Amino acid sequence: MSNLSAWRIFAALVSGLVFGLGLSLSGMLDPARVRGFLDIAGAWDPSLAFVLGERWRWRRWVISL
Amino acid sequence: MNGYLLSLSGGMLIGLSAAILMVANGRVAGISGIAGRLLQGRQSGVGAAFVIGLLLGPIVYRALSGSWPAVTIETSTPLLVVAGLLVGFGSRMGSGCTSGHGVVGLARLSPRSIAAVVTFLATAVLTVWLMGALT
């Protein structure tokens, strides 16, 4: 295996790990939280909008590179 | 910690993750697509490594915080099976899910992703309202 593909696989592992940590931390792994976010006619929990917004900001930053 | 702050930090991590995959591999962090190709056996080590990392996420979270992330499932199993099938079918038909369209597509201002996200958010809100009205 070349160094480049080893590096790519390692980067994918780290990326997956960071994604999983982000999901855990943000509460998006909890179906009840996700439903709370979607329940705008009931007891709306807007916090997941922050997850979406923040993800967006990062990606804009990468595009600017 | 405050719930909003947690959501903000979690969102930062998810965005950072998508950025790493894009910079290092030039790949869109679309979980349904990666998992689908993996199950069809036509996926490189990169996709497998991403999924392994994804599954390690909650384990590392537990190691750091001392507890598993909360998961509350109130829905009955038959309904969950139907819902899962619909999600799988819809994300294939729409060429992506919350991660590919919602994280990467929206940030790239892809019209297709914007259409997908608006559609699935609106449908989800409607479904939650309908299910609440029916039960």
N, CA and C atoms of all chains as a GROMACS GRO file, in nm:
protein
  600
    1MET      N    1   0.085  -0.120   0.000
    1MET     CA    2   0.000   0.000   0.000
    1MET      C    3   0.088   0.124   0.000
    2SER      N    4   0.060   0.215  -0.089
    2SER     CA    5   0.142   0.335  -0.095
    2SER      C    6   0.112   0.425   0.025
    3ASN      N    7   0.202   0.518   0.049
    3ASN     CA    8   0.183   0.612   0.160
    3ASN      C    9   0.057   0.696   0.141
    4LEU      N   10   0.030   0.731   0.013
    4LEU     CA   11  -0.082   0.818  -0.014
    4LEU      C   12  -0.214   0.749   0.020
    5SER      N   13  -0.229   0.623  -0.023
    5SER     CA   14  -0.357   0.558   0.004
    5SER      C   15  -0.370   0.527   0.153
    6ALA      N   16  -0.259   0.499   0.220
    6ALA     CA   17  -0.265   0.479   0.366
    6ALA      C   18  -0.314   0.608   0.433
    7TRP      N   19  -0.261   0.720   0.386
    7TRP     CA   20  -0.300   0.849   0.442
    7TRP      C   21  -0.448   0.877   0.417
    8ARG      N   22  -0.494   0.841   0.297
    8ARG     CA   23  -0.635   0.865   0.264
    8ARG      C   24  -0.728   0.781   0.350
    9ILE      N   25  -0.689   0.656   0.373
    9ILE     CA   26  -0.772   0.569   0.456
    9ILE      C   27  -0.772   0.618   0.600
   10PHE      N   28  -0.656   0.664   0.647
   10PHE     CA   29  -0.648   0.718   0.782
   10PHE      C   30  -0.735   0.843   0.795
   11ALA      N   31  -0.729   0.930   0.694
   11ALA     CA   32  -0.810   1.052   0.697
   11ALA      C   33  -0.959   1.019   0.698
   12ALA      N   34  -0.999   0.913   0.624
   12ALA     CA   35  -1.139   0.873   0.621
   12ALA      C   36  -1.182   0.820   0.758
   13LEU      N   37  -1.091   0.747   0.823
   13LEU     CA   38  -1.120   0.694   0.957
   13LEU      C   39  -1.140   0.809   1.056
   14VAL      N   40  -1.049   0.907   1.051
   14VAL     CA   41  -1.060   1.023   1.140
   14VAL      C   42  -1.188   1.101   1.109
   15SER      N   43  -1.218   1.118   0.980
   15SER     CA   44  -1.338   1.190   0.940
   15SER      C   45  -1.463   1.121   0.995
   16GLY      N   46  -1.470   0.989   0.981
   16GLY     CA   47  -1.583   0.913   1.034
   16GLY      C   48  -1.595   0.926   1.184
   17LEU      N   49  -1.480   0.920   1.250
   17LEU     CA   50  -1.478   0.931   1.396
   17LEU      C   51  -1.530   1.068   1.442
   18VAL      N   52  -1.483   1.173   1.376
   18VAL     CA   53  -1.527   1.309   1.411
   18VAL      C   54  -1.676   1.325   1.382
   19PHE      N   55  -1.723   1.265   1.273
   19PHE     CA   56  -1.867   1.270   1.240
   19PHE      C   57  -1.948   1.201   1.350
   20GLY      N   58  -1.902   1.082   1.390
   20GLY     CA   59  -1.973   1.006   1.495
   20GLY      C   60  -1.975   1.080   1.627
   21LEU      N   61  -1.862   1.146   1.660
   21LEU     CA   62  -1.856   1.225   1.783
   21LEU      C   63  -1.952   1.343   1.775
   22GLY      N   64  -1.955   1.406   1.658
   22GLY     CA   65  -2.044   1.520   1.637
   22GLY      C   66  -2.190   1.481   1.652
   23LEU      N   67  -2.225   1.365   1.595
   23LEU     CA   68  -2.363   1.317   1.608
   23LEU      C   69  -2.396   1.288   1.754
   24SER      N   70  -2.301   1.227   1.826
   24SER     CA   71  -2.323   1.194   1.966
   24SER      C   72  -2.343   1.320   2.049
   25LEU      N   73  -2.254   1.418   2.026
   25LEU     CA   74  -2.254   1.540   2.105
   25LEU      C   75  -2.378   1.626   2.077
   26SER      N   76  -2.420   1.629   1.950
   26SER     CA   77  -2.528   1.719   1.913
   26SER      C   78  -2.666   1.665   1.948
   27GLY      N   79  -2.674   1.537   1.985
   27GLY     CA   80  -2.803   1.480   2.019
   27GLY      C   81  -2.878   1.428   1.898
   28MET      N   82  -2.812   1.427   1.782
   28MET     CA   83  -2.880   1.383   1.660
   28MET      C   84  -2.895   1.231   1.653
   29LEU      N   85  -2.830   1.159   1.747
   29LEU     CA   86  -2.847   1.014   1.748
   29LEU      C   87  -2.978   0.976   1.815
   30ASP      N   88  -3.040   1.074   1.882
   30ASP     CA   89  -3.162   1.046   1.957
   30ASP      C   90  -3.287   1.076   1.873
   31PRO      N   91  -3.360   0.970   1.832
   31PRO     CA   92  -3.478   0.994   1.747
   31PRO      C   93  -3.578   1.088   1.812
   32ALA      N   94  -3.586   1.086   1.946
   32ALA     CA   95  -3.681   1.174   2.014
   32ALA      C   96  -3.643   1.322   1.996
   33ARG      N   97  -3.512   1.349   1.996
   33ARG     CA   98  -3.464   1.487   1.975
   33ARG      C   99  -3.493   1.532   1.833
   34VAL      N  100  -3.468   1.441   1.738
   34VAL     CA  101  -3.491   1.475   1.598
   34VAL      C  102  -3.639   1.503   1.575
   35ARG      N  103  -3.724   1.420   1.637
   35ARG     CA  104  -3.866   1.441   1.622
   35ARG      C  105  -3.907   1.574   1.687
   36GLY      N  106  -3.844   1.606   1.800
   36GLY     CA  107  -3.874   1.734   1.867
   36GLY      C  108  -3.842   1.852   1.778
   37PHE      N  109  -3.733   1.838   1.700
   37PHE     CA  110  -3.693   1.944   1.608
   37PHE      C  111  -3.795   1.959   1.496
   38LEU      N  112  -3.853   1.847   1.454
   38LEU     CA  113  -3.948   1.850   1.341
   38LEU      C  114  -4.088   1.888   1.385
   39ASP      N  115  -4.113   1.883   1.517
   39ASP     CA  116  -4.248   1.904   1.570
   39ASP      C  117  -4.274   2.054   1.590
   40ILE      N  118  -4.279   2.129   1.480
   40ILE     CA  119  -4.292   2.274   1.494
   40ILE      C  120  -4.431   2.315   1.540
   41ALA      N  121  -4.529   2.224   1.522
   41ALA     CA  122  -4.665   2.256   1.566
   41ALA      C  123  -4.684   2.221   1.714
   42GLY      N  124  -4.589   2.144   1.772
   42GLY     CA  125  -4.602   2.103   1.912
   42GLY      C  126  -4.496   2.166   1.999
   43ALA      N  127  -4.427   2.082   2.077
   43ALA     CA  128  -4.322   2.133   2.166
   43ALA      C  129  -4.193   2.140   2.088
   44TRP      N  130  -4.175   2.245   2.011
   44TRP     CA  131  -4.061   2.255   1.920
   44TRP      C  132  -3.929   2.272   1.994
   45ASP      N  133  -3.831   2.192   1.955
   45ASP     CA  134  -3.696   2.203   2.010
   45ASP      C  135  -3.604   2.250   1.898
   46PRO      N  136  -3.572   2.379   1.894
   46PRO     CA  137  -3.499   2.433   1.779
   46PRO      C  138  -3.349   2.405   1.781
   47SER      N  139  -3.297   2.337   1.886
   47SER     CA  140  -3.151   2.332   1.900
   47SER      C  141  -3.080   2.265   1.782
   48LEU      N  142  -3.148   2.171   1.714
   48LEU     CA  143  -3.078   2.102   1.604
   48LEU      C  144  -3.052   2.195   1.485
   49ALA      N  145  -3.124   2.307   1.480
   49ALA     CA  146  -3.095   2.404   1.375
   49ALA      C  147  -2.952   2.455   1.388
   50PHE      N  148  -2.900   2.457   1.511
   50PHE     CA  149  -2.761   2.500   1.533
   50PHE      C  150  -2.664   2.400   1.471
   51VAL      N  151  -2.703   2.271   1.476
   51VAL     CA  152  -2.618   2.168   1.415
   51VAL      C  153  -2.608   2.195   1.265
   52LEU      N  154  -2.722   2.215   1.201
   52LEU     CA  155  -2.724   2.242   1.057
   52LEU      C  156  -2.643   2.366   1.022
   53GLY      N  157  -2.667   2.473   1.099
   53GLY     CA  158  -2.602   2.601   1.071
   53GLY      C  159  -2.452   2.593   1.082
   54GLU      N  160  -2.407   2.524   1.184
   54GLU     CA  161  -2.264   2.517   1.209
   54GLU      C  162  -2.194   2.432   1.103
   55ARG      N  163  -2.262   2.327   1.061
   55ARG     CA  164  -2.205   2.242   0.957
   55ARG      C  165  -2.185   2.326   0.831
   56TRP      N  166  -2.281   2.408   0.803
   56TRP     CA  167  -2.280   2.490   0.684
   56TRP      C  168  -2.160   2.584   0.684
   57ARG      N  169  -2.134   2.645   0.802
   57ARG     CA  170  -2.026   2.743   0.813
   57ARG      C  171  -1.891   2.678   0.779
   58TRP      N  172  -1.870   2.557   0.832
   58TRP     CA  173  -1.745   2.487   0.805
   58TRP      C  174  -1.724   2.462   0.657
   59ARG      N  175  -1.831   2.415   0.594
   59ARG     CA  176  -1.816   2.378   0.454
   59ARG      C  177  -1.787   2.502   0.369
   60ARG      N  178  -1.845   2.615   0.406
   60ARG     CA  179  -1.815   2.739   0.332
   60ARG      C  180  -1.667   2.769   0.344
   61TRP      N  181  -1.612   2.742   0.462
   61TRP     CA  182  -1.472   2.770   0.485
   61TRP      C  183  -1.384   2.685   0.395
   62VAL      N  184  -1.418   2.557   0.380
   62VAL     CA  185  -1.338   2.468   0.296
   62VAL      C  186  -1.340   2.514   0.150
   63ILE      N  187  -1.458   2.554   0.105
   63ILE     CA  188  -1.470   2.596  -0.034
   63ILE      C  189  -1.381   2.718  -0.060
   64SER      N  190  -1.366   2.801   0.044
   64SER     CA  191  -1.287   2.923   0.026
   64SER      C  192  -1.137   2.892   0.018
   65LEU      N  193  -1.097   2.768   0.050
   65LEU     CA  194  -0.953   2.734   0.046
   65LEU      C  195  -0.898   2.733  -0.097
   66MET      N  196  -2.371   2.098   3.013
   66MET     CA  197  -2.356   2.209   2.919
   66MET      C  198  -2.492   2.240   2.854
   67ASN      N  199  -2.507   2.363   2.817
   67ASN     CA  200  -2.628   2.409   2.750
   67ASN      C  201  -2.657   2.327   2.622
   68GLY      N  202  -2.784   2.295   2.600
   68GLY     CA  203  -2.822   2.212   2.485
   68GLY      C  204  -2.785   2.276   2.352
   69TYR      N  205  -2.803   2.407   2.344
   69TYR     CA  206  -2.771   2.476   2.218
   69TYR      C  207  -2.622   2.472   2.190
   70LEU      N  208  -2.544   2.487   2.296
   70LEU     CA  209  -2.398   2.486   2.282
   70LEU      C  210  -2.350   2.348   2.237
   71LEU      N  211  -2.415   2.244   2.294
   71LEU     CA  212  -2.380   2.106   2.254
   71LEU      C  213  -2.412   2.085   2.107
   72SER      N  214  -2.530   2.133   2.065
   72SER     CA  215  -2.569   2.118   1.926
   72SER      C  216  -2.472   2.191   1.835
   73LEU      N  217  -2.431   2.310   1.880
   73LEU     CA  218  -2.337   2.391   1.802
   73LEU      C  219  -2.203   2.318   1.788
   74SER      N  220  -2.154   2.264   1.900
   74SER     CA  221  -2.025   2.194   1.895
   74SER      C  222  -2.036   2.068   1.810
   75GLY      N  223  -2.148   1.997   1.825
   75GLY     CA  224  -2.168   1.876   1.745
   75GLY      C  225  -2.171   1.908   1.597
   76GLY      N  226  -2.241   2.016   1.563
   76GLY     CA  227  -2.249   2.059   1.423
   76GLY      C  228  -2.112   2.098   1.370
   77MET      N  229  -2.031   2.162   1.455
   77MET     CA  230  -1.894   2.199   1.414
   77MET      C  231  -1.814   2.074   1.381
   78LEU      N  232  -1.829   1.971   1.466
   78LEU     CA  233  -1.754   1.848   1.444
   78LEU      C  234  -1.798   1.780   1.313
   79ILE      N  235  -1.930   1.780   1.288
   79ILE     CA  236  -1.981   1.715   1.167
   79ILE      C  237  -1.930   1.789   1.044
   80GLY      N  238  -1.933   1.922   1.050
   80GLY     CA  239  -1.881   2.002   0.938
   80GLY      C  240  -1.733   1.979   0.918
   81LEU      N  241  -1.659   1.972   1.030
   81LEU     CA  242  -1.514   1.948   1.024
   81LEU      C  243  -1.488   1.813   0.960
   82SER      N  244  -1.569   1.713   0.998
   82SER     CA  245  -1.554   1.578   0.943
   82SER      C  246  -1.573   1.579   0.791
   83ALA      N  247  -1.680   1.644   0.745
   83ALA     CA  248  -1.706   1.651   0.601
   83ALA      C  249  -1.592   1.724   0.531
   84ALA      N  250  -1.536   1.826   0.600
   84ALA     CA  251  -1.425   1.902   0.542
   84ALA      C  252  -1.301   1.814   0.529
   85ILE      N  253  -1.272   1.733   0.630
   85ILE     CA  254  -1.155   1.645   0.626
   85ILE      C  255  -1.167   1.549   0.507
   86LEU      N  256  -1.285   1.489   0.493
   86LEU     CA  257  -1.305   1.390   0.386
   86LEU      C  258  -1.293   1.457   0.249
   87MET      N  259  -1.342   1.581   0.240
   87MET     CA  260  -1.337   1.653   0.114
   87MET      C  261  -1.193   1.691   0.079
   88VAL      N  262  -1.119   1.741   0.179
   88VAL     CA  263  -0.981   1.786   0.153
   88VAL      C  264  -0.889   1.667   0.127
   89ALA      N  265  -0.900   1.562   0.210
   89ALA     CA  266  -0.806   1.450   0.200
   89ALA      C  267  -0.841   1.356   0.085
   90ASN      N  268  -0.971   1.337   0.060
   90ASN     CA  269  -1.011   1.236  -0.036
   90ASN      C  270  -1.092   1.290  -0.153
   91GLY      N  271  -1.132   1.416  -0.144
   91GLY     CA  272  -1.216   1.472  -0.248
   91GLY      C  273  -1.351   1.404  -0.255
   92ARG      N  274  -1.395   1.353  -0.139
   92ARG     CA  275  -1.519   1.277  -0.137
   92ARG      C  276  -1.627   1.351  -0.060
   93VAL      N  277  -1.752   1.331  -0.104
   93VAL     CA  278  -1.866   1.386  -0.032
   93VAL      C  279  -1.901   1.290   0.082
   94ALA      N  280  -1.914   1.345   0.204
   94ALA     CA  281  -1.946   1.262   0.320
   94ALA      C  282  -2.095   1.229   0.320
   95GLY      N  283  -2.137   1.148   0.223
   95GLY     CA  284  -2.276   1.105   0.216
   95GLY      C  285  -2.287   0.965   0.275
   96ILE      N  286  -2.347   0.957   0.392
   96ILE     CA  287  -2.343   0.830   0.465
   96ILE      C  288  -2.426   0.722   0.395
   97SER      N  289  -2.544   0.760   0.343
   97SER     CA  290  -2.626   0.658   0.277
   97SER      C  291  -2.554   0.603   0.153
   98GLY      N  292  -2.490   0.690   0.078
   98GLY     CA  293  -2.418   0.648  -0.041
   98GLY      C  294  -2.300   0.558  -0.007
   99ILE      N  295  -2.222   0.599   0.093
   99ILE     CA  296  -2.104   0.520   0.134
   99ILE      C  297  -2.149   0.383   0.185
  100ALA      N  298  -2.254   0.382   0.272
  100ALA     CA  299  -2.303   0.255   0.327
  100ALA      C  300  -2.362   0.168   0.215
  101GLY      N  301  -2.434   0.229   0.121
  101GLY     CA  302  -2.494   0.154   0.012
  101GLY      C  303  -2.389   0.087  -0.075
  102ARG      N  304  -2.283   0.164  -0.111
  102ARG     CA  305  -2.177   0.106  -0.194
  102ARG      C  306  -2.103  -0.003  -0.119
  103LEU      N  307  -2.089   0.016   0.012
  103LEU     CA  308  -2.021  -0.083   0.096
  103LEU      C  309  -2.099  -0.215   0.094
  104LEU      N  310  -2.233  -0.206   0.105
  104LEU     CA  311  -2.317  -0.327   0.108
  104LEU      C  312  -2.320  -0.395  -0.028
  105GLN      N  313  -2.298  -0.317  -0.136
  105GLN     CA  314  -2.295  -0.376  -0.270
  105GLN      C  315  -2.156  -0.432  -0.301
  106GLY      N  316  -2.064  -0.415  -0.208
  106GLY     CA  317  -1.929  -0.465  -0.227
  106GLY      C  318  -1.848  -0.387  -0.329
  107ARG      N  319  -1.890  -0.265  -0.362
  107ARG     CA  320  -1.808  -0.186  -0.455
  107ARG      C  321  -1.765  -0.057  -0.388
  108GLN      N  322  -1.688  -0.075  -0.283
  108GLN     CA  323  -1.641   0.041  -0.209
  108GLN      C  324  -1.493   0.021  -0.175
  109SER      N  325  -1.417   0.128  -0.182
  109SER     CA  326  -1.275   0.120  -0.149
  109SER      C  327  -1.256   0.116   0.002
  110GLY      N  328  -1.133   0.102   0.043
  110GLY     CA  329  -1.101   0.104   0.186
  110GLY      C  330  -1.139   0.235   0.252
  111VAL      N  331  -1.144   0.341   0.171
  111VAL     CA  332  -1.177   0.473   0.225
  111VAL      C  333  -1.318   0.472   0.287
  112GLY      N  334  -1.414   0.415   0.212
  112GLY     CA  335  -1.552   0.410   0.262
  112GLY      C  336  -1.563   0.324   0.387
  113ALA      N  337  -1.495   0.209   0.385
  113ALA     CA  338  -1.498   0.120   0.501
  113ALA      C  339  -1.438   0.189   0.622
  114ALA      N  340  -1.325   0.259   0.600
  114ALA     CA  341  -1.260   0.329   0.711
  114ALA      C  342  -1.351   0.437   0.769
  115PHE      N  343  -1.425   0.506   0.680
  115PHE     CA  344  -1.516   0.611   0.726
  115PHE      C  345  -1.626   0.551   0.815
  116VAL      N  346  -1.684   0.438   0.770
  116VAL     CA  347  -1.792   0.376   0.846
  116VAL      C  348  -1.740   0.322   0.980
  117ILE      N  349  -1.619   0.264   0.980
  117ILE     CA  350  -1.562   0.215   1.106
  117ILE      C  351  -1.542   0.332   1.203
  118GLY      N  352  -1.490   0.444   1.150
  118GLY     CA  353  -1.472   0.564   1.233
  118GLY      C  354  -1.605   0.613   1.288
  119LEU      N  355  -1.706   0.610   1.202
  119LEU     CA  356  -1.840   0.655   1.241
  119LEU      C  357  -1.893   0.572   1.358
  120LEU      N  358  -1.873   0.440   1.350
  120LEU     CA  359  -1.922   0.351   1.456
  120LEU      C  360  -1.840   0.368   1.584
  121LEU      N  361  -1.712   0.409   1.568
  121LEU     CA  362  -1.628   0.431   1.686
  121LEU      C  363  -1.666   0.560   1.758
  122GLY      N  364  -1.732   0.652   1.686
  122GLY     CA  365  -1.766   0.783   1.742
  122GLY      C  366  -1.834   0.777   1.878
  123PRO      N  367  -1.951   0.707   1.886
  123PRO     CA  368  -2.020   0.699   2.014
  123PRO      C  369  -1.939   0.629   2.123
  124ILE      N  370  -1.851   0.533   2.082
  124ILE     CA  371  -1.769   0.462   2.180
  124ILE      C  372  -1.667   0.558   2.241
  125VAL      N  373  -1.606   0.640   2.154
  125VAL     CA  374  -1.511   0.740   2.204
  125VAL      C  375  -1.585   0.844   2.289
  126TYR      N  376  -1.707   0.880   2.247
  126TYR     CA  377  -1.789   0.974   2.324
  126TYR      C  378  -1.811   0.921   2.465
  127ARG      N  379  -1.842   0.791   2.474
  127ARG     CA  380  -1.865   0.728   2.603
  127ARG      C  381  -1.737   0.729   2.687
  128ALA      N  382  -1.625   0.701   2.622
  128ALA     CA  383  -1.498   0.701   2.694
  128ALA      C  384  -1.466   0.839   2.750
  129LEU      N  385  -1.502   0.944   2.676
  129LEU     CA  386  -1.471   1.081   2.718
  129LEU      C  387  -1.572   1.134   2.820
  130SER      N  388  -1.701   1.106   2.797
  130SER     CA  389  -1.803   1.170   2.881
  130SER      C  390  -1.855   1.077   2.991
  131GLY      N  391  -1.830   0.947   2.980
  131GLY     CA  392  -1.874   0.854   3.082
  131GLY      C  393  -2.013   0.798   3.060
  132SER      N  394  -2.084   0.847   2.957
  132SER     CA  395  -2.217   0.788   2.932
  132SER      C  396  -2.242   0.780   2.782
  133TRP      N  397  -2.328   0.687   2.743
  133TRP     CA  398  -2.364   0.675   2.603
  133TRP      C  399  -2.450   0.794   2.562
  134PRO      N  400  -2.447   0.831   2.433
  134PRO     CA  401  -2.540   0.935   2.387
  134PRO      C  402  -2.685   0.886   2.407
  135ALA      N  403  -2.774   0.977   2.443
  135ALA     CA  404  -2.914   0.939   2.469
  135ALA      C  405  -2.981   0.891   2.341
  136VAL      N  406  -3.052   0.780   2.351
  136VAL     CA  407  -3.133   0.731   2.240
  136VAL      C  408  -3.269   0.693   2.297
  137THR      N  409  -3.373   0.766   2.258
  137THR     CA  410  -3.507   0.738   2.308
  137THR      C  411  -3.593   0.692   2.190
  138ILE      N  412  -3.635   0.567   2.192
  138ILE     CA  413  -3.720   0.517   2.084
  138ILE      C  414  -3.856   0.477   2.142
  139GLU      N  415  -3.960   0.551   2.103
  139GLU     CA  416  -4.094   0.523   2.155
  139GLU      C  417  -4.178   0.449   2.052
  140THR      N  418  -4.130   0.450   1.926
  140THR     CA  419  -4.207   0.391   1.817
  140THR      C  420  -4.205   0.239   1.824
  141SER      N  421  -4.316   0.174   1.782
  141SER     CA  422  -4.322   0.028   1.782
  141SER      C  423  -4.231  -0.028   1.673
  142THR      N  424  -4.186  -0.152   1.693
  142THR     CA  425  -4.092  -0.214   1.599
  142THR      C  426  -4.148  -0.223   1.455
  143PRO      N  427  -4.272  -0.268   1.434
  143PRO     CA  428  -4.321  -0.274   1.294
  143PRO      C  429  -4.316  -0.139   1.223
  144LEU      N  430  -4.350  -0.034   1.297
  144LEU     CA  431  -4.348   0.101   1.240
  144LEU      C  432  -4.205   0.143   1.208
  145LEU      N  433  -4.111   0.103   1.295
  145LEU     CA  434  -3.970   0.135   1.272
  145LEU      C  435  -3.919   0.068   1.145
  146VAL      N  436  -3.964  -0.056   1.122
  146VAL     CA  437  -3.922  -0.129   1.002
  146VAL      C  438  -3.974  -0.057   0.877
  147VAL      N  439  -4.100  -0.018   0.880
  147VAL     CA  440  -4.158   0.056   0.767
  147VAL      C  441  -4.083   0.187   0.746
  148ALA      N  442  -4.058   0.258   0.857
  148ALA     CA  443  -3.988   0.388   0.848
  148ALA      C  444  -3.849   0.370   0.790
  149GLY      N  445  -3.779   0.266   0.836
  149GLY     CA  446  -3.644   0.239   0.787
  149GLY      C  447  -3.642   0.212   0.638
  150LEU      N  448  -3.739   0.132   0.593
  150LEU     CA  449  -3.749   0.101   0.450
  150LEU      C  450  -3.774   0.228   0.369
  151LEU      N  451  -3.863   0.313   0.420
  151LEU     CA  452  -3.894   0.438   0.349
  151LEU      C  453  -3.771   0.528   0.342
  152VAL      N  454  -3.698   0.536   0.452
  152VAL     CA  455  -3.577   0.619   0.454
  152VAL      C  456  -3.476   0.566   0.352
  153GLY      N  457  -3.456   0.433   0.353
  153GLY     CA  458  -3.361   0.372   0.260
  153GLY      C  459  -3.400   0.396   0.116
  154PHE      N  460  -3.527   0.370   0.087
  154PHE     CA  461  -3.576   0.388  -0.049
  154PHE      C  462  -3.565   0.534  -0.093
  155GLY      N  463  -3.610   0.622  -0.007
  155GLY     CA  464  -3.609   0.765  -0.040
  155GLY      C  465  -3.470   0.821  -0.058
  156SER      N  466  -3.374   0.777   0.025
  156SER     CA  467  -3.240   0.835   0.012
  156SER      C  468  -3.171   0.783  -0.115
  157ARG      N  469  -3.204   0.661  -0.158
  157ARG     CA  470  -3.149   0.613  -0.286
  157ARG      C  471  -3.213   0.689  -0.402
  158MET      N  472  -3.345   0.703  -0.394
  158MET     CA  473  -3.418   0.772  -0.500
  158MET      C  474  -3.374   0.917  -0.511
  159GLY      N  475  -3.349   0.981  -0.396
  159GLY     CA  476  -3.308   1.121  -0.395
  159GLY      C  477  -3.157   1.138  -0.406
  160SER      N  478  -3.084   1.029  -0.430
  160SER     CA  479  -2.937   1.030  -0.443
  160SER      C  480  -2.866   1.089  -0.322
  161GLY      N  481  -2.923   1.073  -0.204
  161GLY     CA  482  -2.851   1.122  -0.087
  161GLY      C  483  -2.941   1.138   0.033
  162CYS      N  484  -2.879   1.158   0.148
  162CYS     CA  485  -2.957   1.170   0.271
  162CYS      C  486  -2.922   1.302   0.342
  163THR      N  487  -2.947   1.305   0.471
  163THR     CA  488  -2.921   1.426   0.550
  163THR      C  489  -2.774   1.468   0.544
  164SER      N  490  -2.684   1.370   0.538
  164SER     CA  491  -2.542   1.406   0.538
  164SER      C  492  -2.497   1.457   0.401
  165GLY      N  493  -2.523   1.379   0.297
  165GLY     CA  494  -2.476   1.418   0.164
  165GLY      C  495  -2.542   1.547   0.114
  166HIS      N  496  -2.675   1.550   0.121
  166HIS     CA  497  -2.747   1.669   0.076
  166HIS      C  498  -2.743   1.780   0.182
  167GLY      N  499  -2.771   1.743   0.308
  167GLY     CA  500  -2.787   1.843   0.414
  167GLY      C  501  -2.657   1.908   0.456
  168VAL      N  502  -2.550   1.830   0.469
  168VAL     CA  503  -2.423   1.888   0.515
  168VAL      C  504  -2.342   1.940   0.397
  169VAL      N  505  -2.311   1.850   0.305
  169VAL     CA  506  -2.218   1.887   0.198
  169VAL      C  507  -2.291   1.964   0.086
  170GLY      N  508  -2.404   1.910   0.042
  170GLY     CA  509  -2.475   1.973  -0.069
  170GLY      C  510  -2.519   2.115  -0.040
  171LEU      N  511  -2.576   2.137   0.080
  171LEU     CA  512  -2.621   2.272   0.116
  171LEU      C  513  -2.505   2.370   0.119
  172ALA      N  514  -2.393   2.323   0.177
  172ALA     CA  515  -2.277   2.412   0.189
  172ALA      C  516  -2.218   2.446   0.053
  173ARG      N  517  -2.236   2.355  -0.044
  173ARG     CA  518  -2.186   2.385  -0.179
  173ARG      C  519  -2.290   2.458  -0.262
  174LEU      N  520  -2.405   2.488  -0.199
  174LEU     CA  521  -2.516   2.558  -0.265
  174LEU      C  522  -2.562   2.483  -0.389
  175SER      N  523  -2.561   2.350  -0.381
  175SER     CA  524  -2.609   2.269  -0.492
  175SER      C  525  -2.762   2.278  -0.500
  176PRO      N  526  -2.816   2.320  -0.615
  176PRO     CA  527  -2.962   2.334  -0.627
  176PRO      C  528  -3.035   2.204  -0.599
  177ARG      N  529  -2.977   2.092  -0.646
  177ARG     CA  530  -3.038   1.962  -0.626
  177ARG      C  531  -3.047   1.931  -0.475
  178SER      N  532  -2.941   1.965  -0.401
  178SER     CA  533  -2.941   1.937  -0.258
  178SER      C  534  -3.038   2.028  -0.184
  179ILE      N  535  -3.045   2.155  -0.226
  179ILE     CA  536  -3.138   2.247  -0.162
  179ILE      C  537  -3.280   2.196  -0.181
  180ALA      N  538  -3.312   2.151  -0.304
  180ALA     CA  539  -3.444   2.094  -0.332
  180ALA      C  540  -3.470   1.971  -0.244
  181ALA      N  541  -3.367   1.886  -0.232
  181ALA     CA  542  -3.383   1.763  -0.153
  181ALA      C  543  -3.408   1.797  -0.006
  182VAL      N  544  -3.327   1.890   0.049
  182VAL     CA  545  -3.339   1.923   0.192
  182VAL      C  546  -3.474   1.989   0.222
  183VAL      N  547  -3.516   2.083   0.137
  183VAL     CA  548  -3.645   2.149   0.158
  183VAL      C  549  -3.757   2.044   0.154
  184THR      N  550  -3.747   1.951   0.057
  184THR     CA  551  -3.850   1.847   0.044
  184THR      C  552  -3.852   1.755   0.164
  185PHE      N  553  -3.734   1.703   0.204
  185PHE     CA  554  -3.741   1.606   0.314
  185PHE      C  555  -3.769   1.672   0.449
  186LEU      N  556  -3.727   1.797   0.468
  186LEU     CA  557  -3.761   1.865   0.594
  186LEU      C  558  -3.912   1.890   0.602
  187ALA      N  559  -3.968   1.941   0.490
  187ALA     CA  560  -4.111   1.970   0.488
  187ALA      C  561  -4.193   1.842   0.507
  188THR      N  562  -4.152   1.735   0.436
  188THR     CA  563  -4.224   1.609   0.449
  188THR      C  564  -4.213   1.554   0.592
  189ALA      N  565  -4.094   1.569   0.652
  189ALA     CA  566  -4.074   1.518   0.788
  189ALA      C  567  -4.160   1.595   0.887
  190VAL      N  568  -4.166   1.729   0.873
  190VAL     CA  569  -4.249   1.811   0.962
  190VAL      C  570  -4.396   1.769   0.948
  191LEU      N  571  -4.438   1.749   0.824
  191LEU     CA  572  -4.576   1.708   0.797
  191LEU      C  573  -4.604   1.570   0.857
  192THR      N  574  -4.508   1.479   0.841
  192THR     CA  575  -4.526   1.343   0.893
  192THR      C  576  -4.537   1.344   1.046
  193VAL      N  577  -4.450   1.422   1.110
  193VAL     CA  578  -4.454   1.431   1.258
  193VAL      C  579  -4.589   1.486   1.302
  194TRP      N  580  -4.637   1.586   1.232
  194TRP     CA  581  -4.766   1.647   1.266
  194TRP      C  582  -4.880   1.546   1.246
  195LEU      N  583  -4.876   1.474   1.133
  195LEU     CA  584  -4.980   1.374   1.102
  195LEU      C  585  -4.980   1.261   1.204
  196MET      N  586  -4.860   1.210   1.236
  196MET     CA  587  -4.850   1.100   1.331
  196MET      C  588  -4.900   1.144   1.469
  197GLY      N  589  -4.871   1.271   1.503
  197GLY     CA  590  -4.919   1.325   1.631
  197GLY      C  591  -5.070   1.338   1.631
  198ALA      N  592  -5.126   1.376   1.516
  198ALA     CA  593  -5.270   1.395   1.506
  198ALA      C  594  -5.343   1.260   1.508
  199LEU      N  595  -5.275   1.156   1.454
  199LEU     CA  596  -5.340   1.024   1.444
  199LEU      C  597  -5.334   0.945   1.574
  200THR      N  598  -5.228   0.968   1.653
  200THR     CA  599  -5.211   0.886   1.774
  200THR      C  600  -5.252   0.960   1.901
   0.00000   0.00000   0.00000
